[in-house]
Amino acid sequence: MSIGAYILSEYIPAKPLVGNLELCFTGEEHTQIDASAQLRCGEVLKFPFARTDSKPRSVVIKGSKVLVAADKETETKRVVELTLESSFGYQPGDTIGVVPSNNSEIVERLLHRLQLSEQADTTCHLKLSLNCAKKSAKLPAHIPSATSPREILTHCLSLNFVPQKQLLSALSGFTSNEQERGFLACLSSKQATEHYNSLILEKGLVFMEILDLCENCRPPLCFLAEHLPRLLPRPYSIANSPLETGGQVLRIIYSLLNHKPGVTTRMLEELVKQINTQQPANVVIYPRLNNAFRYTEQDLGSNQILIAVGTGLAPFLGFLAHKEKLISQQPQREKGHSWLYIGAKTPEAILKRDQLKAWHKSTVLERLRMCHSRGDSPGYVQEMMAEDSEDLVKFLIKHDTVIYVCADGAKISQSIANGLCLCLQKVLHLTEEEASRQLMELKAHGKYREDVWL
Ligand SMILES: Cc1cc2nc3c(=O)[nH]c(=O)nc-3n(C[C@H](O)[C@H](O)[C@H](O)COP(=O)(O)OP(=O)(O)OC[C@H]3O[C@@H](n4cnc5c(N)ncnc54)[C@H](O)[C@@H]3O)c2cc1C
């Protein structure tokens, strides 16, 4: 890509962000480089949606299993199941936060760019600069008081975020190359909004990719520490029942975007390679606050319609495993009916198909509907719902039926909601408006619960 093509003849750069911090080195080697950097920041640093009864901690990844192999032709994502050590109570549908770290090669490259390779592991701390003019300037809470450049870039700062115009404008001041300066300054301007939209918002160029385009741009680390966002934990759904494992371990399932893996999933892929080697395969996790998207012992007597696409099946694997265990432990209890609608790119990409079929044969799953969107006789979940609309709506309006939707994409979630509206329209003879009002009511009364991931 030629950055010169994005420089307009006239533009006014956005007001640049200014730096208010300094980085001070002590000269000692920093030995504590592990995934716990954010854990050393003390109580002031909050972990999003963290439960108060258990702190984030490093746990061992005990095992991994590839559930689906990546396939370029059908754009099928690689899907992996991880077994993690667990020390907290949970129910199927609950989620954990996984604290990510940036890829070591990317960090090494950035250290080199910032001319910090030799001091990468030297102890340092941040402080407000003496001539700091901004009254509200403060030290970032997500960087420990004693740290190192490598630790800051690996564990504390996000490098894959959408850069704002003021940041681009500031970056233009950190390059000695005229074309790069013009590109960054112009991209930050109002006049180049079209370029900003196409490159940053549509093409999705993130901070590191912008730096890669401007190889002479060397922002000081103290500036990055102040203005780059915190590297935030990502949520993952627990995909098993505590009754299966005695609660000592838990399982999560992640999918990997083949052409551009995300920060956490890339880290998990690297850690998987370390299982059963000399290097420990540890990851920092914590339990997140639970909500109504869960299946507990109390739900055994009620009905569920489970609708999932792709890896969105993960929490429902936990729901159904839990139901199976509860049935075998309490055979005398009355049990409700569960239906599952699942869609994936190919039949092979439907997670744990054999297990689903076994549950369908037993009393765990009353109805199992599977479809795939690629290859022979393709279909979508909404189409299966439309085919079943009479039964589906009758089942849904029973007082103890709850519909759970889990999809790895907001668009898919919306299509499923639209599909349900069409079923309501057809069966209950409603107008489009009445059906969407009915859906809102279902949501408000907790009869329609959804988990949208991305
Ligand atoms: C409540 C909740 C539960 C979740 N449970 C799971 C779960 O059980 N399993 C699971 O795999 N994910 C789950 N997610 C999504 C997960 O939290 C991450 O967003 C996802 O794994 C990507 O994280 P990353 O750090 O690798 O990517 P990032 O670095 O955050 O990726 C940047 C961008 O790349 C794209 N991207 C990256 N990876 C993928 C992918 N695999 N598919 C599509 N787009 C992608 C997205 O557009 C994303 O915004 C859940 C999300 C929520 C909100």
PDBQT file of the ligand as one rigid body, heavy atoms in Angstrom, charges set to zero:
ROOT
HETATM    1  C1  LIG A 501     -20.110 -13.112  26.879  1.00  0.00    +0.000 C 
HETATM    2  C2  LIG A 501     -19.097 -13.566  25.847  1.00  0.00    +0.000 A 
HETATM    3  C3  LIG A 501     -18.730 -14.901  25.775  1.00  0.00    +0.000 A 
HETATM    4  C4  LIG A 501     -17.807 -15.333  24.814  1.00  0.00    +0.000 A 
HETATM    5  N1  LIG A 501     -17.493 -16.652  24.730  1.00  0.00    +0.000 NA
HETATM    6  C5  LIG A 501     -16.640 -17.081  23.763  1.00  0.00    +0.000 A 
HETATM    7  C6  LIG A 501     -16.329 -18.478  23.624  1.00  0.00    +0.000 A 
HETATM    8  O1  LIG A 501     -16.791 -19.323  24.391  1.00  0.00    +0.000 OA
HETATM    9  N2  LIG A 501     -15.497 -18.845  22.603  1.00  0.00    +0.000 N 
HETATM   10  C7  LIG A 501     -14.965 -17.919  21.725  1.00  0.00    +0.000 A 
HETATM   11  O2  LIG A 501     -14.224 -18.318  20.814  1.00  0.00    +0.000 OA
HETATM   12  N3  LIG A 501     -15.226 -16.598  21.858  1.00  0.00    +0.000 NA
HETATM   13  C8  LIG A 501     -16.035 -16.173  22.851  1.00  0.00    +0.000 A 
HETATM   14  N4  LIG A 501     -16.298 -14.838  22.977  1.00  0.00    +0.000 N 
HETATM   15  C9  LIG A 501     -15.535 -13.893  22.130  1.00  0.00    +0.000 C 
HETATM   16  C10 LIG A 501     -14.155 -13.664  22.786  1.00  0.00    +0.000 C 
HETATM   17  O3  LIG A 501     -14.318 -12.950  23.999  1.00  0.00    +0.000 OA
HETATM   18  C11 LIG A 501     -13.186 -12.868  21.902  1.00  0.00    +0.000 C 
HETATM   19  O4  LIG A 501     -13.822 -11.699  21.454  1.00  0.00    +0.000 OA
HETATM   20  C12 LIG A 501     -12.677 -13.656  20.700  1.00  0.00    +0.000 C 
HETATM   21  O5  LIG A 501     -12.086 -14.888  21.098  1.00  0.00    +0.000 OA
HETATM   22  C13 LIG A 501     -11.598 -12.846  19.950  1.00  0.00    +0.000 C 
HETATM   23  O6  LIG A 501     -10.657 -12.418  20.903  1.00  0.00    +0.000 OA
HETATM   24  P1  LIG A 501      -9.166 -12.069  20.510  1.00  0.00    +0.000 P 
HETATM   25  O7  LIG A 501      -8.526 -11.334  21.623  1.00  0.00    +0.000 OA
HETATM   26  O8  LIG A 501      -8.472 -13.292  20.001  1.00  0.00    +0.000 OA
HETATM   27  O9  LIG A 501      -9.380 -11.117  19.290  1.00  0.00    +0.000 OA
HETATM   28  P2  LIG A 501      -9.146  -9.533  19.212  1.00  0.00    +0.000 P 
HETATM   29  O10 LIG A 501      -7.710  -9.228  19.253  1.00  0.00    +0.000 OA
HETATM   30  O11 LIG A 501     -10.037  -8.882  20.196  1.00  0.00    +0.000 OA
HETATM   31  O12 LIG A 501      -9.674  -9.411  17.730  1.00  0.00    +0.000 OA
HETATM   32  C14 LIG A 501      -9.864  -8.244  17.056  1.00  0.00    +0.000 C 
HETATM   33  C15 LIG A 501     -11.005  -8.472  16.079  1.00  0.00    +0.000 C 
HETATM   34  O13 LIG A 501     -10.752  -9.615  15.243  1.00  0.00    +0.000 OA
HETATM   35  C16 LIG A 501     -11.951 -10.315  15.010  1.00  0.00    +0.000 C 
HETATM   36  N5  LIG A 501     -11.822 -11.704  15.517  1.00  0.00    +0.000 N 
HETATM   37  C17 LIG A 501     -10.806 -12.220  16.238  1.00  0.00    +0.000 A 
HETATM   38  N6  LIG A 501     -11.011 -13.534  16.465  1.00  0.00    +0.000 NA
HETATM   39  C18 LIG A 501     -12.186 -13.844  15.866  1.00  0.00    +0.000 A 
HETATM   40  C19 LIG A 501     -12.938 -15.045  15.731  1.00  0.00    +0.000 A 
HETATM   41  N7  LIG A 501     -12.514 -16.192  16.241  1.00  0.00    +0.000 N 
HETATM   42  N8  LIG A 501     -14.097 -15.000  15.054  1.00  0.00    +0.000 NA
HETATM   43  C20 LIG A 501     -14.533 -13.837  14.499  1.00  0.00    +0.000 A 
HETATM   44  N9  LIG A 501     -13.861 -12.667  14.581  1.00  0.00    +0.000 NA
HETATM   45  C21 LIG A 501     -12.709 -12.673  15.256  1.00  0.00    +0.000 A 
HETATM   46  C22 LIG A 501     -13.047  -9.559  15.708  1.00  0.00    +0.000 C 
HETATM   47  O14 LIG A 501     -13.616  -8.676  14.777  1.00  0.00    +0.000 OA
HETATM   48  C23 LIG A 501     -12.338  -8.786  16.768  1.00  0.00    +0.000 C 
HETATM   49  O15 LIG A 501     -13.036  -7.633  17.128  1.00  0.00    +0.000 OA
HETATM   50  C24 LIG A 501     -17.218 -14.400  23.931  1.00  0.00    +0.000 A 
HETATM   51  C25 LIG A 501     -17.571 -13.047  24.026  1.00  0.00    +0.000 A 
HETATM   52  C26 LIG A 501     -18.508 -12.632  24.957  1.00  0.00    +0.000 A 
HETATM   53  C27 LIG A 501     -18.883 -11.171  25.008  1.00  0.00    +0.000 C 
ENDROOT
TORSDOF 0
